Amino acid sequence: MLRKLIYATAVILLISCASRQAENQQKNQVTIKEGTYKAEVNLDNVDPDMKGYHMTSQISFGFESDNTFIYTVKAMGRDIDDVGQWEIRGDSLYIFNLERGPNTAFKLEQVGEDSYSIQGPNHFILTKEEPQ
């Protein structure tokens, strides 16, 4: 009888802990509002020879409601576009199925009402652009 009571208590504690963990993950999950964002490269860890290139680049990330991701760069007289998919899992932004570029994961952090920091192969600060 005592074993059954101990077992039942352990099961209840396990379920309770799992439920709290799921609630905390949902509270901590960042979401990105659909739209187009200006992306500025954080220059803290950029090679000095590349800083000028990044400072003059115009980069935008588009997040569509159907999870279509649109990447646009205008730099040094060249335009580079790519299209793929995006998804948020936990504290990470995943960009995948791009037509040209590789799949990439970024640590996602909200830094303002409509701005985000994403850190991965590059570190970008995203600021939502108003529709034109």
C-alpha positions in Angstrom: 0.0 0.0 0.0 2.8 2.4 0.9 4.5 1.6 -2.4 1.4 2.6 -4.3 1.2 5.8 -2.4 4.8 6.6 -3.1 4.4 5.7 -6.8 1.2 7.8 -7.2 3.0 10.8 -5.5 6.0 10.5 -7.8 3.7 10.3 -10.9 1.8 13.4 -9.8 5.1 15.3 -9.2 6.4 14.3 -12.6 3.3 15.5 -14.4 3.3 18.7 -12.4 6.9 19.5 -13.3 6.4 18.7 -16.9 3.3 21.0 -17.0 5.2 23.9 -15.5 8.1 23.4 -17.9 5.8 23.5 -20.9 4.1 26.7 -19.5 7.6 28.3 -19.0 8.6 27.4 -22.5 5.5 29.0 -23.9 6.0 32.2 -21.9 9.6 32.4 -23.0 9.0 31.8 -26.7 9.5 34.8 -28.8 7.3 35.3 -31.8 8.0 37.5 -34.8 5.2 39.6 -36.3 4.8 39.1 -40.0 6.1 41.9 -42.2 9.4 43.2 -43.6 12.3 44.1 -41.3 15.4 46.2 -42.0 18.4 44.0 -40.9 21.5 45.7 -39.6 24.6 43.7 -39.1 26.0 44.0 -35.5 29.6 45.0 -36.3 31.1 44.0 -32.9 32.7 40.7 -34.3 33.0 41.6 -38.0 36.4 41.5 -39.6 37.6 45.1 -40.0 38.1 44.6 -43.8 34.3 43.7 -44.1 32.9 46.5 -41.9 32.6 48.9 -44.8 30.7 46.4 -46.9 28.2 45.6 -44.1 27.8 49.3 -43.2 26.8 50.2 -46.7 24.6 47.1 -47.3 20.8 47.4 -47.3 19.4 44.1 -46.0 15.8 43.2 -45.4 14.1 40.0 -44.1 10.5 39.3 -44.9 8.4 37.1 -42.7 5.1 36.1 -44.4 2.1 34.7 -42.6 2.4 31.4 -44.7 6.0 31.1 -43.3 7.6 32.2 -46.5 10.9 33.9 -45.8 12.2 36.6 -48.2 15.9 37.8 -48.0 17.1 40.9 -49.9 20.5 42.5 -50.0 21.6 45.5 -52.0 25.3 46.0 -51.7 28.1 47.4 -54.0 25.8 47.6 -57.0 24.5 44.1 -56.7 21.1 42.8 -55.6 20.8 39.4 -54.0 17.4 37.9 -53.3 16.5 34.5 -51.8 13.2 32.9 -50.8 12.6 30.0 -48.4 10.7 29.1 -45.2 11.0 30.3 -41.6 9.9 28.8 -38.3 10.4 29.6 -34.6 11.2 26.7 -32.2 11.8 27.7 -28.6 14.3 30.6 -28.6 15.5 29.9 -32.2 14.6 31.2 -35.6 15.1 28.6 -38.3 15.5 29.6 -42.0 15.4 26.7 -44.4 14.6 25.5 -47.9 16.2 28.6 -49.4 16.6 28.6 -53.2 20.3 29.6 -52.9 21.5 29.8 -49.4 22.1 27.2 -46.7 19.7 26.3 -43.9 20.5 28.5 -40.9 19.5 28.8 -37.2 19.6 32.0 -35.1 19.2 32.6 -31.4 16.2 34.9 -31.3 15.7 37.7 -28.7 13.1 40.4 -28.7 14.9 43.8 -28.0 11.9 46.1 -28.6 8.3 46.1 -29.5 9.0 45.6 -33.2 12.7 44.8 -33.1 14.7 41.6 -32.6 18.3 40.4 -32.2 19.2 37.2 -34.2 22.5 35.6 -33.7 23.9 32.8 -35.8 26.5 32.9 -38.5 26.0 36.7 -38.4 24.4 38.9 -35.8 21.5 41.0 -37.1 19.3 43.6 -35.4 15.9 43.5 -37.1 13.6 46.5 -37.1 10.1 46.4 -38.6 9.5 48.6 -41.6 6.2 50.3 -42.1 4.3 49.2 -45.2 4.7 51.6 -48.1 
